[in-house]
């Protein structure tokens, strides 16, 4: 290409930003629609009568008249497509509906649970970053053996299933050492094991990516230039290499956050911790359609926001993305 | 007066026990203040390792032995890392190739340049900025206040190389190591950067210039040391080494440089392949006849533009017309971004022109559907700069050639059944001067020259009559380049090939082409018989290009 000197013509730049925002907004709306649609139809595929679920689940002895009344009240006697459109319309109006089983509005229900899950997910993401960065830095600092240990640890960590890791951590820290509670009590002590359970596998995954890009950065000519200026090993890493190593991990963090929320379903159940995950699990078992849809929609919104956040973070960390 | 740098019997190696399998062996030289010593050699000769040892940065698992290495009279032999760090940047600076990657692409150049000051002085941030602005000005990058916030990717090739030089001379180290400092640059920019280095030399800094390019070296080096296989094989004043080389390898390197070597003179020392004697012109045509030779490829008023990310359009090729005759070479020369490669892709009909047309053998080519083109595809071959990247890495050379042979042929001769594929593959290899043992190997295991030969063999498989060569020798060492150029020349004579030869290198173009077309900003600014254009360039840009070509001092023959 010709001398591609980026000129910061404000008008062009403004147009690019507007186009970026519009594309993102359109994409987000599409994702939300797709999520609502998929959830709606997927829940209809589960065998069983929703009206029965409303009246207390499979065990209840509801009379046929009562069932009929409930069907009418909740619009379940309408054709499926009408039900779908009705729900879509409600969602667009911001109405998440009313829980079948708990007999309360979904929005406040989900809102209460959101905080706990977000706390868990953010802490896990932060810890995973710290662990991954530490492991990558340590293993690239030492010799061949350190590298093998590093990559071995990462692979094992990344392969650990949450339910198994949680059990082992409970056995180790609660039963054997007796230092941490086996169920999530309020306060920091109760958070440690759930956060570790979610963070360790993610740290293994992020660590692999970071170590690769850290090694690439350390071998690159600009690092040689820096050393030739008299930069110390620590300076080379802090000033130059870490930033390069972080780039791919930053762009993966949006995805990672999504996987943390799905991991929260398992972890919140095991540690009996209130949160979206457990609410979702209960709602699915109870066939509480509005709650399931509500949780899934909220998670989708959070996921979209996180992806947007990581995109902005990537652009902040990598000026080359801003120019393009 | 003490020398800025003194090296006695430097030996460097990697892994193993010290002293075992050195890659640099018993290298000795001295450089005085205000002097430039060039270390030249082909890739793998050990010149870069030598350069990095002078900064204590030979690399991981390396060992360094020497009788003496001293910078400005102080021995740096066996210096601990912390002591090295205090010297790097202050006593010795390093300038690498291609500042796009040699300056941190994530950091503003002002920070990169200011780093030496931050590390070695107690200047305040404001004082450092002031000094960085002075430095930018001194390397010919005015308007520093806006520059210091830019990153290497936002600067042109010449600008960022100047910034890199500024970062190396920030503390005015008495010794500068420049490792291929102009290799990634266009020829006119290269000339400017060399001039900047020459000026730094005049200020009294000693420079060790590492280069593969003898012509570049001749511009600023006072003395030359030629390296081969880790040893210095010849050393002396630049003019003496270039005009009267003693070592046979130096002579071969010099003979291989195509600059100012007339067409059809052999460049490589060893004959490439045994084919028809050079005297017989195969189709009975002599060079004088070429105006009456049939036109095989005609491009008329081609235009092609691309969308930039911000929505504006870049016109890559603008109103380009040329004719390629049978068995002639048309050289297309220009700097990066001039539209050469787009022109090649248009000629290959891999790209559709926005306007204009390409015809081959008088038939429509660019204007028809790919289905209609397929019949003629085999008659147009292509070779590229990055031969390795153009091969599927899983395939052996034999696979590559068999694949190519199965494609429809475009040439004159009928081909036998598929049972002959192996025989034909061997014949192709023979044609490009490779033994048939190469068939079972993978391109990764071959040398750069061998890979390009396989690339040529693949292009010949369909018996083409036109060969589009896009920078075919730009990635090769000069002696290997010479062999490949000789091979192309011989193949052209034997097979009456028409070559569209694209290169940024005027020396190569001048040597290879019958006619030449000079491209700038998507347009052909000058065209004519090579000898005429080179002897009497009309367009100011051509004149500028030719002036910038590094040449040797006139040799007495």
Interface residues (C-beta under 8 A of the other chain):
Chain A: X1 X2 X3 X5 X6 X12 X13 X15 X16 X220 X221 X222 X224 X225 X226 X227 X228 X229 X230 X231 X232 X235 X239 X240 X243 X244 X317 X318 X319 X320 X323 X324
Chain B: X52 X55 X57 X85 X86 X87 X88 X89 X90 X92 X93 X94 X96 X97 X98 X101 X102 X103 X104 X105 X106 X107 X112 X115 X116 X119 X120 X151 X153 X154 X155 X156 X157 X164 X167 X168 X170 X177 X309 X310 X311 X312 X314 X336 X337 X521
